[in-house]
């Protein structure tokens, strides 16, 4: 359990597949060191984790998270056309929350 939390605190860089030029766009997400908030934001491809949470403009309290959708169950994958849906679904995930 501790190893998984440490991996979330370090964070990960993801390709941004919601843009047309997704090869050049990246975003980074990490759990705050106190484990209370997820922080994320767009980053350059040269970024190296862990990035300080102060550099990440978006934040979501963990207590607001209602669930996690994966694969074809993700809302952004359900909106895509068939071809793109098939190629993106295996790696897709969405954090579900009430705004």
N, C-alpha and C positions, 0 to 999 in steps of 0.2 A: 504494500500500500504506500509506504513512504517513497519508494522509488518512482511510482506513478505520479505522486504529487510533486516530487522534485522535477520530473520531466515537464509537467504542466507549468511549474514556476519558471523553468528555463525558457519555455516557449518554443514555437515552431514558425517557420516561414512557409507560406502557402502561395501557390499560383492563384491569381485572381481570375477566375473563369467567367466572371460576369461581364467582362469588357470584350470588345471586339478584337483588340490587340492583346490578348491575354498573355502572350509570351513575354511581354515587357512589363507586366504589372504583378506586384507581389503585395501580400499583407502578412502581418505578424500578429500572433495572438499568444498571450501568456496569462497565467494566473498570478495574482498579486502575492507577494511573499507571506502575507497574513491569511491567504486562502479565501478572502472574502469577495473578490471581484475579478472578473475576466477583463483584460485590457487588450485592445487591438487597434490597428491602423495600417495605412498604406506605408510601405517602406521601399527603398531602392534595392535593387538586386544585390548590391554590395554589402547589405546589412548582415551583421553577425550576431546571433543570439548569445547571451540574453541582452535585450535592449531594456533600458530603464522605463518603468511604467509612465514616467512623465513625458516621454516622447510619443506615447500612444494616446490619440485624442478620444477614442471611444472606450466606454466602460459599462459593464453590466454586473450588478451584484449577483453573486451566486445564488442568493436566496430567491431571486426572481426567475431562475431557470425552472421551467416546467418539464422539460424532457429533451431528448436528443433523437433526431431523425437521421437515418442513414440510407444511402442508396436511392432507389426510386421513390422512397417515401419523403424525400426532401422537397419542400415547397418550390425551391428554385429549379429543381430537376423536373418536376411535374409540368412546369411552364414551357420547357424547352421542346424543340422539334424532335422527332423520333431519332434521327441520326446522331445529334449531339447528346441526347438523353442516354443512348446506349453507351457512348464512349465516356461520359462523365459519371454515370451512376455508381460504378464500383468504388470510386474514391470520395464520393460526396457525403457531407454531413451538414446538419443544420442544428444550431442550438435554439430550442423553442422556449419562448418567454412571453409574458403578458407585458406590453409596454405601459 
